[in-house]
């Protein structure tokens, strides 16, 4: 039930992305904006920059990443089970 390798890999990848790579995404958007000069990309840079800063300074960052991974792993089977138990 909860042992789908694909779901575990996705959950771990998302948690690691949130924990380590959120500020790096802002840098990627910044560089992409300077290559293309497309204004909405700069707004994406600002959003990821703010999210990376505030999420990085949040003391519950590890707990939030763990909770996101747990939701990705456990929520789909629970929803499937609840829908089948009508």
Secondary structure, DSSP 8 states (H G I E B T S, - for coil): ----HHHHHHHHHHHHIIIIIHHHHHHHHHHHHHHH--HHHHHHHHHHHHHHHHHHH-TTHHHHHHHHHHHHHHHHHHHHHHHHT-
